[in-house]
Amino acid sequence: MLGDLQRDDEEGGFVLVAVLWILVSLAGLAGALSVYLVSTAQGLSLEDRRLRSTALVSAGLELTAYKLSSSAKSLRAAAGSFSFRLDHAQVSVAFRSEAARIDLNHASKQMLANLFTVLGARSDDAGAYAARIVGWRTPPSETAPDVERDLYRTAGASYMPRTAPFANVEELRLVLNLPVALTDKAMPFVTVFSGRREIDALEAAPEVVAALPGMTPDLLKTFLEQRAGLRRETRSIASALGPARAGATLEVADAVRVWVTISFNGGRQAATEAVILLRDGDDPYQILSWRDDAVAPGTLTQSGKAQ
């Protein structure tokens, strides 16, 4: 009798321990499930925010393309801004013709050298940097030695110059002997999408206007002071630029840089910088570049510097 009671107690103890282990395991599974659900919810929320941001940026680009394409190219605005509300968010859009930047594939050696001088390089060094850029983009000659490739080999570079147009502005970082700090300074002022040697002096940053061949400090100061009141016509621009007028154009580029800033109702913000190419046909534009977390430009002051 006593033995039976002891066996019952032992069996009951085993059952109790098993039940406790099951409860602990279930609690662990419940905790893991809770963490998984929270993580999944956060991931879905983050993905939803990304999708909303992308959709709103696309809406901004489409509206920009529509506004610009609805006018003849000769009447197209070189820069502008607008805003709209959509999907519980305020969307602010600013755009500017890529002609406001110096094209790495088309600018003259002198304009490139002038830009580097404006950004702090010594005159002799600036000329050498410009020569390397021209060398990077120039196809090799069938009758002359490939001097540019020889320079890279001598320097021990693990790559050769493209000897073809720059595919993107980041390639500037690969140009031989070009200092990193100077390249960083140059990035806001260069492009590969303009497609022209000249720049739009009415929209360009002061550093770009200063790079015009024939520009002097006094002429630059006078031009920047009066350009807000200048009309977009050849005579007035030529008069204002004087000897620097040859490097300027009034034509807007088909490529347009667009900044889209989104302010959601909850306080979250997002910003994207994209370059679009306006074109005819069923698709009014093509996206050439896209960069999230971009800094949108401020309004231009009288001197042309962004706020």
N, C-alpha and C positions, 0 to 999 in steps of 0.2 A: 504493500500500500504506500509506504513511504517512498519506495523506489519509483512508483508510478508518479507520485507528486513531484519528485525531483526531475523526472524526465519531462513532465508537463511544463515545469518552470523553465527548464533549459530550452525546450522547444519554443516556449513563449518568448524567451529572451532572444533567441535567434530570429524569430519573426519580427520582434520589435526593432532589432538592429537593422534588419533588411528593410523594414518600412522607413526607418530614419534615413538610411542610405538613399532610398528611392526619393524621399522628400528633398534631401539635399541635392540630389542630381537634378530633380525637377526645378528646384530653386535656381541652380546654376544655369540650366537650360533657359529658364525664364529670363534670367539676367542677361544671358548672351543674346537671346531673342530681342530683348528690349534695346540692347546696344545696337544690334543689327538694324532694328526698325528705325531707331533714331538716326543712325548713320545713313541708311537708305533714304529717309525723308530729307535729310540735309543735302544728300547728293542730288536727289530729284529737284529740290528747291534751287540748288546752285545751277543745275542744268536748265531749269525753267528760266532763271534769270539770264543765263547766257543766251538762250534761244530768244527771249524777249528783246535783249539788247541787240542781237544780230538782226532781228526783224525790224527794229526801230531804225538802226543804222541804214539798212537797205531802203527803208522808206525815205530817209533823208537823202540818200544818193539818187533815188528815182525822181524825187521832187526837184533836186538840183538839175539833173539832166533834162527834165521836162521844162523847167524855167529857162535854161540856156538854149535848148534846141528849138524852143517856140519862136525865137527871133533869128533873123538872118545873121550870119557870122559877123558881118561888118557892124552890126548893131548889138552884138552879144556883150553882156557885161563882163568886164575883166575880173571883177571881184564883187562880193556882196554877202548878205546874210539874211536869214529869216528864221522863224520858229513856228512850231505847231504842237498841239497836244494830241496824244494818242496812247491808248492802253495804259491809262493812269500814270502818264509820264509827260514831262515837258521836254521837248527836243529842240535844241538850238543848233543851227547849221551855218557854217561860214565857208566860203569857197574863194579860190583865187586861181587865176590862170597860171599854168606852169611856166609861161614866158616870163614870170617874175623871178625865176631862178636861172642860174648859169648852167647850161647843158654841158656835161662832161664830154659828150661825144661830138659837139659842134663848136663850142667856144674857141676863140683864138687863143694861141699860146700867151699873148699879151694880156688878155682879159683874165686868164687863169692865174698868171703871175701877179697881176694887180690885186686879185682877191687875196692871195696868200700874203702879200705885203700889207694890205689893209688889216688882215687878221694877226699881224705881228711878226711875220717872217722878214729876215733881211732881204734886201733887193736881189742880191746874187743867188741866195738860196731859193727865193721865190721863183726865179727864172729856171733854176734846175728842177724844182718840183713840177713846174708847168711842162717842161720838156719831157719828164718821165710820164706824165699823163698823156701827152700827145703820142709818145712812144708806145704806151700801153694800147691805145685805140687804133693805131695805124697798121694796116696790113704790111707784111714784109715785102720787100722788093725782090723780084726774080733776078735782077742784075747787080744788086748792091749787097754787101755783107750785112748780115742780121745783127747790127750793132746792139740793138735793144736786148736781145736774148743773151748776147755775150756779157752785157753788164750784169744781168741776173745770175749767170753762171759764175762770173768772177766774184760776185758778192756771196756766193754759196747758198742762194735761195733754193728752196725745195720745189719751186714752181717757176713757170715761165710767164711772161706777159701774155695777155690774151691776143694781142695784135689783131684786134677786132673791137667793135664798139662795146663800151661798158654795158653789161646786162642789168646792173643795178648800182646804186650809189655806194653800197657797202664794199664793192670792189676797190674803191678808192683806198681802202685800208691795206690793200695788197701791193700798191704801187711802191716801187723801190725807193727807200730812203725818206719817204714822206712821214714826218713825225706824227705819232698817235694824237698828241694834244692838238696839233694843227688840223688834223683830219676831223677830229671831233668838232672843232670850231667851224669848219667848212660845211658840215653836213646840212645845217638849216638853209644854206644858200645855193645848193647844187641839186641837179636833177639829171635824169636820163630820158625824160619824157617830153621835153619842150620841142625838140626837133629843129632848133634854129640857132644861129650864131648870136643873134641879138637878144636883148632883154627888154621887157616892158618897164621902162624907167618910171612910169606913173604908179606902178604897183610894187616894184621891187623894194627890198629892204635897203637901207642906206649903204650897207656894206657892199651890196651888189651894184648899186649905182656908182659907188666910189671906184669900182673895178673897171668901169668903162674906159677904154683907151682914150686919152685926151682929157680926162677929168682931172681937175685940180682941186685942192682944198677949198679955195674961195668960191669956185664955180659950184662945187658940191653944196656948200652952205647956202648959197643963193638959190640953187634949184630946189633944195629940200624945203626951204622957207616958202617958196611960191607954188610948189607943185599941187597943193590942194586946190588951188584956184585955176589951174591950167585946164584948158579944154583938150579933149582927146582928138587933136587934129595935127597934122604934120607940121604946119607952119609954126604953131605956138611951141611945140615940143622942140623942134629944131632950133628955134631962137633961144629957148631956155637952156638947152644943153650945149650950144655953141660947138666947139671942136670935138665934143664927145658924142655928137648926135649920130655918127655913123654906126655906133654899136647899139643903138636903141631902135625899137620897133613899136608900132601901135597895134600890130596884129595880135589878137588873142590866140593862145594855143588851143588845139583840140583837146589837149590833156588838161584836166582841172584837178587841183588839190582841194579836198573837202574835209572839213573837221566837223564831226557830229558829237555833240555833248548831250547826254541824257540825264535828266534829274527825275528819279522815280518819286512817287508820293511818300514812300517811307523814308526818304532822305538819302538813299543810295544813289551814287552817280557813276557814270561810265562815259568814256570818251574814246573815239576812234578817229584816226586819220587815214584817209584813203585817196588814191589818185584814180580818176576815171577818165576814159577816153570817149568823147562824144562821137557818135557815128550815126549814119542813116540806116534805115532798114527796120526790121521788126524789133531788134534790140537797140534801144537808143543809146546805150553806153556799155563799155567793157571795163571791168575792174582791173587796173594795172598793179596796184599795191594796196595792202590793208594792214594797218597796225593798230592794235588795241592799246588802251592805257596811254593815249597820246595827250599832249598838252595843246589845247586849242589856242589859237592866236588871239590876242586882245585887239582892240581897235587901234588903228595907227594914230600916233600923235602927229603934230605938225612936222616934226623931224623925220617921221616915218618909222619910229621905233614902236614896237608893240608894248602895250600896257600889261 
